[in-house]
Structure formats: structure tokens, C-alpha cells
């Protein structure tokens, strides 16, 4: 039973709950948060810690002493961090000043971000990932210490790459190497390192076109896409997202980047924010349009963002990355019993399936390249390998040595 005694946090709970309610948090969630925060407040009283003395790190440390109840959907340390952010916002607590090492790293990454945006013209999504790997490298090499960039050498670069490959789930592609190479090129161009360390970043061996695209049959695609509709909480959203990939071949990052204003209902077109800041307009198939309308009418409640697809839990934010679509697909494969074409379930399987099935239905490579918005004809050529009938028509007879009589 919850005690009725007063805690040092009680006077701030009402404003905290109001701020969460404005972001679509449900009453039952707020009730649970109040219960947990009153337990947290009693801990502060026992330790003689005033709310004004709280910092995010201290709140997390204290919150670890209070395990959440089994029915709770949030861990106490996470809730404590969220509550301290509210105290800082209303002026009760103060944000702790950065240490010299933290300030130096923040300035370096801020300047690097400006360079990526203004000089390289990268998209915000790409900049986020480049900065993430740069920050992870600095943390691996220097920890909490002051940066000593001139001291960086080849061994530091190789050691970090080995660290990434030793993860429980190592990276499967060239993303880390590419992003780190950009960071080291920037450091050298700015005179922050004595050598161009980008030249020593190991290259990922990935022969172009060495592997056939992995795909699903049309029946398997329909089964996987249809299976997500039955989810009572987010079935309309998940169905609309997968249908956009299955019908239009959109990439996962393009799905989560769609904004409400990108849909022209009168013209029946969708503006797609593709790679390299390219914007293309695609016709909206009727079933895709109906799926989006159902999602807007039945599930989407956010009033704080113009992004089309948002999280189903409050505060209904836009997705921070496209990993959510991989998770939806993984659950769909498990529910239907359809075997994924690769051990790693990635969202590109629906894009590959669309192109492959178009080839086998007689579509030309030009039509496929236009739909998938390939900037290079060579990219579309990988699907030519799957045109079995076309390849059979140009195949030469197998040479047979004349049998000696």
C-alpha cells in the first residue's frame, strides 16, 4: 500500500503530470508514475536530498535502488531522469555544468555537424549516424579525459574497428568505416591531426553484385503484410508502413520521413524524401491510400508533430530511426510462419521482392529503376540476374568435346 505521508516531491507532481498529459500520456500511466515518484520522494527524504540538488546522473543512481513493480511500463531510473528534466525546465533544479573535457568534445562535434551540413550537404539522418560513430570513437579512445587529437594513430583506429566487430551483433555493412573515414578526413583538413587517418580505416570487402537479391514470393509478401493488421493497438499504422514498401518499394528511412504535407490527396501523389536529399513524387495506389486514411482516423493522435508515422505510446513522437520497421517485419514473419530469405530480417526484403516479382512479370529494367528511383542503371542491373527466361534466351550452348571415334 502507498503511504499517505507527504514527500518533498509532492508539490511538483501536478505540474509534471500536466506536462505529460499535454503529450498524450494516459491517466493510468500518470497514476503509475505518481506512485513510483512518491516512492522516489521518500527515498530523497531518507537521504536528506532536496529536489533542487538533483541532477540527471544522481537521479538515475538513486532510482536504481527502487525496482519498478512488475506491471510498470517504465523503469524507475528512466522516470527519475524524466522528472529531473521537468524540475530543470520549471527552474527548481539546475543543469550541471559541463566539464572541460565534455565542453571540448561538444564543441568539436558541433563544428563537425556544421561542416557535414553546409560543406557536405548530408541529410539530418546521415549526420546523426556520422556524429554517433565519431562520438563513440572519441569515447573509446579518450573516455572522460581531455581530447588529445594530435596523438591519434593507426593503432587507435584499428582498435576501435576491432571493438565494433567484437560486439554481440557486429555490423554487417560498411557504415562504420564510411562514417569514421568522414570524421578523420575532417580532423585532418582542420589541422587537428598530423596525418590523414581516413587512409588507414580498413575497407569492407563487399563485391558489387556478387549476391543475388533476397526476396519473397507474391503470396508470401501478401501474407506478411496482412498479418500486422490484427494488432489492436498499432495494426493500422504497421499495415500502412509495410504496404508502402510492398507497393511502392520505399526504403525504411523514407517511410519514417513522410510528413502529412507530403501527401497530395487531390492529385493522389506522395512526395518521397529519398537518398541524397532527392524528392520524388509517386502515385498512391488505392489500397495504400485507404490504409493511410484508416491509420489517420483510428490510431494517430499526435498533435505535436507533422510526421505521418509516430510511436503508439505517449508522447507519440516520430521514430528516431527505421529499426522499428525491421522489428515489425520480424514479428510478422514469426506470426505467419513465412521463412525470411536471410537470417537477418531487414526492411529491404519487401523492396527486393517488389522488383524481383516485377521482373518475372515482364517489367523492363527501366520501369523498375524508375519505380525504385535508382540514380544509376548499374543498381537496377542486379535484378537482371533474376530474369530466368530472359537469360535462357541468350545463353550459349554448353561446349561439348567431340567424342573421338
Secondary structure, DSSP 8 states (H G I E B T S, - for coil): ----S--TTHHHHHHHHHHHHTTT--HHHHHHHHHHHHHHHHHHHHHT--GGG--HHHHHHHHTTS---TT-SS-HHHHHHHHHHHHHHTTSS------HHHHHHHHHHHHHHHHHHHTS---HHHHHHHHHHHHHHHHHHHTTS---GGG--HHHHHHHHHHHHTSTT---SSHHHHHHHHHHHHHHHTTSSSS-GGGGS------TT-S------HHHHHHHHHHGGG-TTTHHHHHHHHHHHHHH---HHHHHT-BGGGEETTTTEEEEE-GGG-EEEEE--HHHHHHHHHHHHHT----S--BSSB-SSTT--B-SSTHHHHHHHHHHHHHH----SSSS--THHHHHHHHHHHHHTT--HHHHHHHHT-SSHHHHGGGGGG-HHHHHHH-----------
